[in-house]
C-alpha cells in the first residue's frame, strides 16, 4: 500500500471513530428510554364512560380549532391524560364531531407536529388519527406555556 493510501485509510478510520459518540447522542432519548422522564411529565391512561366525561369530550370537540392553535404554543407539560371514550360517550359526541371534522383534523395535525405531544402519544401507542379533542389546563408552575393535557380518543 502506498503512503497516500495508508494516510487516507487512517483518516477515514479516525473520522469514523470520532463520529460514533456524536451519532449516539442523536438517539431519540439519549441515555433514557422513558420519554416521560426525559420531558418531565406524567402519563395517565383511562377508559371511561360517564356523563361528565362525555360532556368534557363534547366541549373539547367544540374547541378543537382553538386548541389546535394552543398546542403550537405549548412547550412543556406536567401531565398527559389519555381518555379512551366508550361507545355511549361517543354517541353523545358524534353529531358534533361530524360538524367539526375539519377542526378535529387540524387538531390532529397540530398534536402530530408537536414533538412534546407526539412523543407522549407514541409512548402510549396512540395515533393522532384517534384524537378527537383535547383540554389544555394551566400547569402547576403557573407558566402559560406549561400545561396539564387531557386528550380524548375515539374507540
Secondary structure as UniProt FT lines:
FT   HELIX           3..25
FT   TURN            28..31
FT   HELIX           35..39
FT   STRAND          42..48
FT   HELIX           51..62
FT   HELIX           64..71
FT   TURN            72..73
FT   STRAND          76..85
FT   HELIX           87..99
FT   HELIX           101..113
FT   HELIX           115..123
FT   TURN            124..125
FT   HELIX           128..130
FT   STRAND          131..138
FT   TURN            140..141
FT   TURN            144..145
FT   STRAND          146..153
//
